[in-house]
Amino acid sequence: MDISETVKKVLQEVVVPDLGKIKDENSKILAILDLTNKRLDDVTTHLADQSRRIDETNKRIDEVRAEFTKRFDETNKRIDDIRAELTLRFDEIHSDLINRLDANNARIDRFFETAVTKYEHGKMEERVTRLERDIDVIRRQLAV
């Protein structure tokens, strides 16, 4: 036998079985890679769907925020309008009360200007009593 046949035989005995194993393992790896690629495609699809849902949710949140902002602004405007109206009414009531107080104070001042004090009243009663006595004395003198 010559050397080339010996080398060939050794290669067939040693390398060929290992090549068969490598071939089997390679097919298994390709099958696993195929499954992994399908899984990755599924995950990519799922992530794209999730991204779309997140975009829709963000859009809805923006719409709700815009609606709340609009209602908040409207409510603030109504509050400001009511505040202005109440301030006007309070000012009118305040002015009316001031006018009434001034009128009452003027009436009280006039009352005190024309009112007789207790002392003056007592003096006048004494004077009237004295005058009545004097008149009685004069009547009696005239009647005699």
Residue frames relative to the residue before (quaternion, step in Angstrom):
aa qw qx qy qz dx dy dz
M 1.0000 0.0000 0.0000 0.0000 0.00 0.00 0.00
D 0.3159 -0.7681 0.5157 0.2105 3.33 -0.87 0.67
I 0.7284 -0.4766 0.2910 0.3971 3.50 -1.30 0.33
S 0.6481 0.5234 -0.3445 0.4329 3.60 0.85 -0.76
E 0.6522 0.4906 -0.3183 0.4823 3.57 1.00 -0.75
T 0.6264 0.5288 -0.3318 0.4667 3.58 1.02 -0.74
V 0.6564 0.4943 -0.3069 0.4802 3.56 0.90 -0.90
K 0.6410 0.5263 -0.3171 0.4599 3.53 1.00 -0.88
K 0.6635 0.5040 -0.2982 0.4657 3.57 0.90 -0.90
V 0.6534 0.5019 -0.3131 0.4724 3.60 0.93 -0.87
L 0.6473 0.5181 -0.3213 0.4576 3.55 0.97 -0.87
Q 0.6602 0.5038 -0.3054 0.4659 3.56 0.98 -0.86
E 0.6880 0.4746 -0.2900 0.4663 3.56 0.95 -0.74
V 0.7655 0.3702 -0.1965 0.4882 3.62 0.94 -0.83
V 0.7747 0.3896 -0.1976 0.4572 3.57 0.68 -1.10
V 0.6477 0.5528 -0.3406 0.3985 3.63 0.83 -0.90
P 0.6594 0.4719 -0.3549 0.4653 3.67 0.81 -0.76
D 0.6495 0.5042 -0.3248 0.4674 3.60 1.00 -0.76
L 0.6224 0.5286 -0.3440 0.4635 3.59 1.07 -0.69
G 0.6244 0.5320 -0.3340 0.4643 3.58 1.03 -0.73
K 0.6471 0.5043 -0.3148 0.4773 3.55 0.99 -0.89
I 0.6469 0.5209 -0.3159 0.4587 3.59 0.95 -0.90
K 0.6336 0.5320 -0.3199 0.4618 3.56 1.04 -0.86
D 0.6581 0.5062 -0.3033 0.4677 3.62 0.93 -0.92
E 0.6740 0.4919 -0.2931 0.4667 3.53 0.92 -0.96
N 0.6184 0.5474 -0.3288 0.4581 3.56 1.08 -0.78
S 0.6642 0.4890 -0.3146 0.4698 3.63 0.94 -0.84
K 0.6293 0.5162 -0.3383 0.4723 3.56 1.06 -0.76
I 0.6461 0.5151 -0.3196 0.4638 3.58 0.96 -0.86
L 0.6445 0.5138 -0.3263 0.4627 3.60 1.00 -0.81
A 0.6384 0.5185 -0.3248 0.4669 3.59 1.01 -0.80
I 0.6595 0.4949 -0.3030 0.4778 3.58 0.95 -0.90
L 0.6359 0.5278 -0.3210 0.4627 3.57 1.02 -0.83
D 0.6203 0.5383 -0.3292 0.4659 3.58 1.06 -0.80
L 0.6678 0.4930 -0.2914 0.4754 3.58 0.90 -0.98
T 0.6501 0.5169 -0.3157 0.4589 3.55 0.99 -0.87
N 0.6426 0.5158 -0.3194 0.4680 3.58 0.99 -0.80
K 0.6381 0.5093 -0.3266 0.4762 3.60 1.00 -0.81
R 0.6371 0.5236 -0.3182 0.4676 3.59 1.01 -0.84
L 0.6552 0.5059 -0.3077 0.4692 3.54 0.97 -0.90
D 0.6247 0.5239 -0.3365 0.4712 3.59 1.03 -0.75
D 0.6455 0.5145 -0.3132 0.4696 3.58 0.99 -0.88
V 0.6595 0.5004 -0.3048 0.4709 3.57 0.94 -0.91
T 0.6370 0.5245 -0.3245 0.4624 3.57 1.00 -0.86
T 0.6424 0.5129 -0.3122 0.4762 3.57 0.98 -0.87
H 0.6584 0.5103 -0.3016 0.4639 3.56 0.95 -0.94
L 0.6597 0.5020 -0.3065 0.4678 3.60 0.96 -0.87
A 0.6284 0.5226 -0.3330 0.4702 3.58 1.02 -0.77
D 0.6420 0.5119 -0.3120 0.4780 3.58 1.03 -0.85
Q 0.6527 0.5049 -0.3101 0.4721 3.58 0.96 -0.89
S 0.6351 0.5298 -0.3216 0.4609 3.57 0.99 -0.82
R 0.6398 0.5155 -0.3162 0.4743 3.57 1.00 -0.85
R 0.6568 0.5051 -0.3090 0.4670 3.58 0.95 -0.89
I 0.6393 0.5144 -0.3246 0.4704 3.58 0.99 -0.82
D 0.6389 0.5182 -0.3278 0.4645 3.59 0.98 -0.81
E 0.6520 0.5021 -0.3113 0.4753 3.59 0.97 -0.85
T 0.6487 0.5108 -0.3143 0.4684 3.58 0.98 -0.85
N 0.6497 0.5066 -0.3183 0.4691 3.59 0.95 -0.85
K 0.6306 0.5258 -0.3313 0.4650 3.57 1.02 -0.79
R 0.6602 0.5014 -0.3014 0.4711 3.59 0.95 -0.90
I 0.6269 0.5272 -0.3334 0.4668 3.57 1.01 -0.82
D 0.6463 0.5139 -0.3179 0.4660 3.58 0.97 -0.84
E 0.6415 0.5154 -0.3234 0.4673 3.60 1.01 -0.80
V 0.6626 0.4956 -0.3026 0.4732 3.57 0.93 -0.93
R 0.6353 0.5246 -0.3272 0.4628 3.59 0.97 -0.85
A 0.6535 0.5060 -0.3150 0.4665 3.59 0.94 -0.88
E 0.6498 0.5100 -0.3137 0.4682 3.59 0.98 -0.84
F 0.6571 0.4991 -0.3087 0.4732 3.60 0.92 -0.88
T 0.6425 0.5185 -0.3247 0.4615 3.58 0.96 -0.84
K 0.6452 0.5178 -0.3148 0.4652 3.56 0.97 -0.89
R 0.6832 0.4724 -0.2893 0.4758 3.59 0.87 -0.96
F 0.6233 0.5393 -0.3358 0.4559 3.58 1.02 -0.79
D 0.6617 0.4995 -0.3006 0.4714 3.57 0.95 -0.90
E 0.6447 0.5134 -0.3175 0.4689 3.59 0.99 -0.86
T 0.6577 0.5077 -0.3078 0.4636 3.57 0.95 -0.90
N 0.6460 0.5116 -0.3205 0.4672 3.58 0.96 -0.83
K 0.6343 0.5173 -0.3346 0.4670 3.59 1.02 -0.77
R 0.6530 0.5023 -0.3203 0.4676 3.58 0.94 -0.86
I 0.6372 0.5182 -0.3277 0.4669 3.58 0.98 -0.83
D 0.6543 0.5056 -0.3149 0.4659 3.59 0.94 -0.85
D 0.6405 0.5180 -0.3225 0.4663 3.60 1.01 -0.83
I 0.6620 0.4939 -0.3006 0.4770 3.59 0.93 -0.92
R 0.6323 0.5319 -0.3298 0.4567 3.58 0.98 -0.85
A 0.6615 0.4981 -0.3079 0.4685 3.59 0.93 -0.89
E 0.6554 0.5088 -0.3115 0.4632 3.59 0.96 -0.87
L 0.6648 0.4942 -0.3057 0.4695 3.59 0.93 -0.88
T 0.6255 0.5299 -0.3405 0.4604 3.58 0.99 -0.78
L 0.6439 0.5153 -0.3161 0.4689 3.58 0.97 -0.86
R 0.6663 0.4963 -0.3013 0.4678 3.58 0.91 -0.93
F 0.6446 0.5148 -0.3238 0.4632 3.59 0.94 -0.86
D 0.6448 0.5152 -0.3233 0.4629 3.58 0.98 -0.81
E 0.6469 0.5117 -0.3176 0.4679 3.60 1.00 -0.83
I 0.6619 0.4939 -0.3031 0.4754 3.58 0.93 -0.93
H 0.6375 0.5290 -0.3261 0.4554 3.57 0.97 -0.86
S 0.6559 0.5017 -0.3101 0.4711 3.59 0.92 -0.89
D 0.6437 0.5219 -0.3191 0.4598 3.58 0.96 -0.87
L 0.6691 0.4932 -0.3058 0.4643 3.59 0.91 -0.88
I 0.6252 0.5258 -0.3380 0.4673 3.59 1.00 -0.79
N 0.6539 0.5087 -0.3121 0.4651 3.60 0.94 -0.89
R 0.6570 0.5038 -0.3116 0.4664 3.59 0.94 -0.85
L 0.6469 0.5119 -0.3201 0.4660 3.56 0.96 -0.87
D 0.6431 0.5162 -0.3227 0.4645 3.58 0.95 -0.84
A 0.6530 0.5044 -0.3129 0.4704 3.60 0.97 -0.87
N 0.6586 0.4966 -0.3125 0.4712 3.61 0.92 -0.85
N 0.6409 0.5172 -0.3288 0.4622 3.58 0.96 -0.82
A 0.6381 0.5166 -0.3259 0.4689 3.58 1.01 -0.79
R 0.6478 0.5094 -0.3170 0.4695 3.60 0.96 -0.82
I 0.6468 0.5059 -0.3187 0.4734 3.57 0.98 -0.86
D 0.6348 0.5237 -0.3303 0.4622 3.58 0.98 -0.82
R 0.6602 0.4963 -0.3089 0.4716 3.62 0.93 -0.87
F 0.6216 0.5432 -0.3390 0.4512 3.58 1.04 -0.80
F 0.6923 0.4695 -0.2891 0.4656 3.58 0.87 -0.92
E 0.6144 0.5433 -0.3552 0.4485 3.58 1.12 -0.58
T 0.7665 0.3582 -0.1860 0.4995 3.57 1.02 -0.79
A 0.5792 0.6087 -0.3837 0.3832 3.60 1.12 -0.35
V 0.3749 -0.6931 0.5737 0.2236 3.51 -1.22 0.68
T 0.4056 -0.7057 0.5184 0.2623 3.55 -0.90 0.85
K 0.6658 -0.4931 0.3676 0.4225 3.60 -1.24 0.28
Y 0.6339 0.5333 -0.3313 0.4517 3.54 1.00 -0.80
E 0.6713 0.4823 -0.2939 0.4800 3.55 0.90 -0.97
H 0.6290 0.5352 -0.3312 0.4564 3.59 1.00 -0.81
G 0.6512 0.5119 -0.3136 0.4642 3.58 0.94 -0.88
K 0.6398 0.5236 -0.3176 0.4643 3.60 0.95 -0.85
M 0.6673 0.4962 -0.3038 0.4649 3.57 0.94 -0.89
E 0.6311 0.5196 -0.3412 0.4640 3.62 0.99 -0.72
E 0.6357 0.5175 -0.3272 0.4701 3.57 0.96 -0.83
R 0.6665 0.5123 -0.2968 0.4531 3.57 0.93 -0.92
V 0.6477 0.5044 -0.3149 0.4763 3.58 0.99 -0.91
T 0.6417 0.5222 -0.3244 0.4586 3.59 0.94 -0.88
R 0.6608 0.5031 -0.2994 0.4697 3.58 0.93 -0.91
L 0.6574 0.5041 -0.3106 0.4661 3.58 1.00 -0.85
E 0.6288 0.5253 -0.3371 0.4637 3.60 1.00 -0.77
R 0.6414 0.5107 -0.3255 0.4710 3.62 0.96 -0.78
D 0.6544 0.5138 -0.3130 0.4581 3.52 0.96 -0.92
I 0.6426 0.5109 -0.3197 0.4732 3.59 0.98 -0.82
D 0.6286 0.5254 -0.3379 0.4633 3.60 0.96 -0.81
V 0.6464 0.5109 -0.3195 0.4681 3.59 0.93 -0.89
I 0.6680 0.4906 -0.3047 0.4692 3.58 0.91 -0.92
R 0.6319 0.5246 -0.3339 0.4627 3.65 0.94 -0.72
R 0.6584 0.5013 -0.3121 0.4667 3.51 0.92 -0.86
Q 0.6527 0.5052 -0.3179 0.4665 3.56 0.96 -0.79
L 0.6754 0.4824 -0.2968 0.4722 3.58 0.98 -0.75
A 0.6453 0.5315 -0.3193 0.4463 3.55 1.07 -0.66
V 0.6127 0.5710 -0.3502 0.4194 3.63 1.02 -0.49
